[in-house]
Amino acid sequence: MTMSQQRLAEAFVELAGGAPGEPVDPPALLAALAERSSELLSARACAVLGVPSETGEEQVYASGPEARDLVLGHHNQGEGPAAYCRETGRAVPLTDLENPVVRLRWPHYAPRALALGCTHVAAHPLRGRERTVGALVLFGSAEEPVTDEGLAISQSLADIVAAALQREDELRRSHTLAGQLQHALTSRLVIEQAKGVLAASRALTMDEAFALLRGYARSHQRKLSGVALDVVEGRLDP
């Protein structure tokens, strides 16, 4: 295995996000994608637009401040390959920024990128099962072009990170659902215990005990589970 192949293999392992079931740090993973893409590809610069948290706030991670500002500044205007990928979930093939049609399509983005020495751009979406969570953008110039090999490698890197982010999202959802189910089960058990306490102390049927609990909770604008817990722990005799 050559040195470049070794570095590529190491990048794939890192960007896979760890073993299945292990938590993934989305911001760190997106930052690593930008860093590894810059190291492995011959492009002038690389940037990643992504949504690393539940807040939905988009962040940009880049190989340099100019690439970061270029993506972040014009994404909000709906211009550039990152905005296109994020909105459509489609890749942007290698695009000549000096093309008049492209300059008409991106009237602010294209001149700014050219002023920074970037003559070509390409982008790959980070696609999950339900939505596109970001984009990997490659910037090229005459001296540091985006090659066909670079496009193929960057597509693979983007796909690996998208899969890792999808796995993290599914893991987070499963943990949330498990917590909700556990809370519901615990609440139900406490309510059943409270019904038993009232039925025994008041000589009520279980249905009558439940009606008493529910009536007290409604009249005092409290949660039924909270009233039940107070009854079980002896703090309340409704």
C-alpha positions as CSV (number, residue, x, y, z in Angstrom):
1,M,0.0,0.0,0.0
2,T,1.4,3.4,-1.0
3,M,1.5,6.4,1.3
4,S,-1.4,8.0,-0.4
5,Q,-3.5,4.9,-0.2
6,Q,-2.6,4.5,3.5
7,R,-3.7,8.1,4.1
8,L,-7.0,7.5,2.2
9,A,-7.7,4.4,4.2
10,E,-7.1,6.2,7.5
11,A,-9.4,9.0,6.4
12,F,-12.2,6.5,5.6
13,V,-11.8,4.9,9.0
14,E,-11.9,8.3,10.8
15,L,-14.8,9.7,8.8
16,A,-16.9,6.5,9.3
17,G,-17.5,7.8,12.8
18,G,-16.5,4.8,14.9
19,A,-18.1,1.5,15.5
20,P,-21.9,1.0,15.2
21,G,-23.7,2.0,18.3
22,E,-21.0,4.4,19.4
23,P,-22.0,8.1,19.6
24,V,-20.8,10.4,16.8
25,D,-19.7,14.1,17.3
26,P,-21.3,15.7,14.2
27,P,-19.4,19.1,14.4
28,A,-16.0,17.2,14.8
29,L,-17.0,14.9,11.9
30,L,-17.9,17.7,9.5
31,A,-14.7,19.6,10.5
32,A,-12.7,16.4,9.8
33,L,-14.3,16.0,6.4
34,A,-13.1,19.5,5.4
35,E,-9.6,18.9,6.8
36,R,-9.2,15.4,5.2
37,S,-10.6,16.5,1.9
38,S,-8.1,19.4,1.8
39,E,-5.2,17.0,2.7
40,L,-6.1,14.2,0.2
41,L,-7.3,16.2,-2.8
42,S,-5.4,18.4,-5.1
43,A,-8.0,21.2,-5.0
44,R,-7.2,24.8,-4.1
45,A,-9.6,24.6,-1.1
46,C,-12.4,22.6,0.4
47,A,-15.4,23.5,2.6
48,V,-18.3,21.7,4.2
49,L,-21.7,23.2,4.9
50,G,-23.6,21.2,7.5
51,V,-26.2,21.1,10.2
52,P,-24.4,19.4,13.1
53,S,-27.0,19.9,15.8
54,E,-30.7,19.6,16.5
55,T,-31.0,23.4,16.5
56,G,-30.9,23.3,12.7
57,E,-28.3,26.1,12.6
58,E,-26.0,25.6,9.6
59,Q,-22.2,25.8,10.1
60,V,-19.3,26.0,7.6
61,Y,-16.0,24.1,8.1
62,A,-13.3,24.9,5.7
63,S,-9.6,24.5,4.8
64,G,-9.2,28.2,5.1
65,P,-11.0,31.4,6.1
66,E,-11.6,32.6,2.5
67,A,-13.3,29.3,1.5
68,R,-15.4,29.5,4.7
69,D,-16.5,33.1,4.1
70,L,-17.3,32.4,0.5
71,V,-19.6,29.5,1.4
72,L,-21.2,31.1,4.4
73,G,-21.6,34.6,2.9
74,H,-23.4,33.5,-0.3
75,H,-25.3,30.5,1.0
76,N,-27.7,32.9,2.8
77,Q,-28.3,34.5,-0.6
78,G,-29.1,31.1,-2.2
79,E,-26.1,31.3,-4.4
80,G,-23.3,28.8,-5.0
81,P,-22.9,25.1,-5.1
82,A,-23.4,24.6,-1.4
83,A,-26.8,26.3,-1.4
84,Y,-27.8,24.2,-4.5
85,C,-26.8,20.9,-2.9
86,R,-28.5,21.7,0.4
87,E,-31.7,22.7,-1.2
88,T,-32.0,20.1,-3.9
89,G,-29.9,17.1,-2.7
90,R,-28.2,17.0,-6.1
91,A,-24.5,17.2,-6.9
92,V,-22.9,20.1,-8.7
93,P,-20.5,18.9,-11.4
94,L,-17.2,20.6,-12.0
95,T,-18.3,24.1,-13.0
96,D,-16.4,26.9,-14.8
97,L,-17.0,30.1,-12.9
98,E,-15.9,32.2,-15.9
99,N,-18.7,30.8,-18.0
100,P,-21.2,33.7,-18.6
101,V,-24.2,31.4,-17.9
102,V,-22.7,30.6,-14.5
103,R,-22.0,34.2,-13.7
104,L,-25.6,35.0,-14.6
105,R,-26.8,32.2,-12.3
106,W,-24.6,33.2,-9.4
107,P,-24.1,37.0,-9.9
108,H,-22.5,37.6,-6.5
109,Y,-20.9,34.3,-5.8
110,A,-19.0,33.8,-9.1
111,P,-17.1,37.1,-9.1
112,R,-16.2,36.8,-5.5
113,A,-14.8,33.2,-6.0
114,L,-12.9,34.4,-9.1
115,A,-11.4,37.3,-7.1
116,L,-10.1,34.7,-4.6
117,G,-8.4,32.8,-7.4
118,C,-10.9,30.0,-7.7
119,T,-11.9,29.3,-11.3
120,H,-13.9,26.1,-10.9
121,V,-16.2,24.6,-8.2
122,A,-17.9,21.2,-7.6
123,A,-20.0,20.0,-4.8
124,H,-21.4,16.7,-3.4
125,P,-24.5,16.6,-1.1
126,L,-24.4,14.9,2.2
127,R,-27.6,12.9,1.8
128,G,-29.4,11.1,4.6
129,R,-32.5,8.9,4.1
130,E,-34.9,11.7,4.8
131,R,-33.1,14.9,4.0
132,T,-29.8,16.5,2.8
133,V,-27.8,17.5,5.8
134,G,-25.0,19.4,4.1
135,A,-22.6,19.6,1.2
136,L,-18.9,19.2,0.5
137,V,-17.6,21.9,-1.8
138,L,-14.3,21.7,-3.8
139,F,-12.6,24.8,-5.2
140,G,-10.1,24.6,-8.0
141,S,-7.7,26.9,-9.9
142,A,-5.4,26.5,-12.9
143,E,-2.5,25.7,-10.5
144,E,-4.6,23.5,-8.1
145,P,-7.3,21.9,-10.2
146,V,-10.1,19.6,-9.2
147,T,-9.3,16.4,-10.9
148,D,-11.5,13.5,-11.9
149,E,-9.8,11.3,-9.3
150,G,-10.4,14.0,-6.7
151,L,-14.1,14.2,-7.6
152,A,-14.4,10.4,-7.2
153,I,-12.6,10.4,-3.8
154,S,-14.6,13.4,-2.5
155,Q,-17.9,11.7,-3.4
156,S,-16.8,8.7,-1.4
157,L,-15.8,10.8,1.6
158,A,-19.1,12.7,1.5
159,D,-21.1,9.5,1.3
160,I,-19.2,8.0,4.3
161,V,-19.8,11.1,6.5
162,A,-23.5,11.3,5.4
163,A,-23.9,7.6,6.5
164,A,-22.3,8.3,9.9
165,L,-24.5,11.3,10.5
166,Q,-27.6,9.3,9.5
167,R,-26.5,6.6,12.0
168,E,-26.1,9.2,14.7
169,D,-29.5,10.7,14.0
170,E,-31.1,7.2,14.2
171,L,-29.3,6.5,17.4
172,R,-30.4,9.8,19.0
173,R,-34.0,9.1,18.0
174,S,-33.9,5.6,19.4
175,H,-32.6,6.9,22.7
176,T,-35.2,9.6,22.8
177,L,-38.0,7.1,22.1
178,A,-36.6,4.7,24.7
179,G,-36.7,7.5,27.3
180,Q,-40.2,8.5,26.4
181,L,-41.4,4.9,26.6
182,Q,-39.7,4.4,29.9
183,H,-41.2,7.5,31.3
184,A,-44.7,6.4,30.1
185,L,-44.2,3.0,31.7
186,T,-43.0,4.5,35.0
187,S,-45.9,6.9,35.1
188,R,-48.4,4.1,34.4
189,L,-46.9,1.9,37.2
190,V,-47.1,4.8,39.7
191,I,-50.8,5.4,38.7
192,E,-51.6,1.8,39.3
193,Q,-49.9,1.8,42.7
194,A,-51.9,5.0,43.7
195,K,-55.1,3.3,42.6
196,G,-54.3,0.4,44.8
197,V,-53.5,2.6,47.8
198,L,-56.8,4.5,47.5
199,A,-58.8,1.4,46.8
200,A,-57.4,-0.2,50.0
201,S,-57.7,2.9,52.2
202,R,-61.1,4.0,51.0
203,A,-62.7,0.7,50.2
204,L,-63.1,1.7,46.5
205,T,-63.0,-0.2,43.3
206,M,-60.0,0.4,41.0
207,D,-62.2,2.3,38.6
208,E,-63.5,4.5,41.5
209,A,-59.9,5.1,42.7
210,F,-58.8,6.1,39.2
211,A,-61.8,8.5,38.9
212,L,-60.8,10.1,42.2
213,L,-57.2,10.6,41.1
214,R,-58.2,12.0,37.8
215,G,-60.8,14.4,39.3
216,Y,-58.2,15.7,41.8
217,A,-55.6,16.2,39.0
218,R,-58.1,18.1,36.8
219,S,-59.4,20.3,39.6
220,H,-55.9,21.3,40.7
221,Q,-54.5,21.5,37.2
222,R,-51.8,18.9,37.9
223,K,-50.4,16.0,36.0
224,L,-52.1,12.7,36.9
225,S,-48.7,11.0,37.3
226,G,-47.6,13.7,39.8
227,V,-50.7,13.3,41.9
228,A,-50.3,9.5,41.8
229,L,-46.7,9.8,43.0
230,D,-47.7,12.0,45.9
231,V,-50.4,9.5,46.9
232,V,-48.0,6.6,46.8
233,E,-45.4,8.4,48.8
234,G,-47.9,9.5,51.4
235,R,-47.8,13.3,50.7
236,L,-51.4,13.5,49.5
237,D,-54.8,12.1,50.5
238,P,-57.2,13.4,47.9
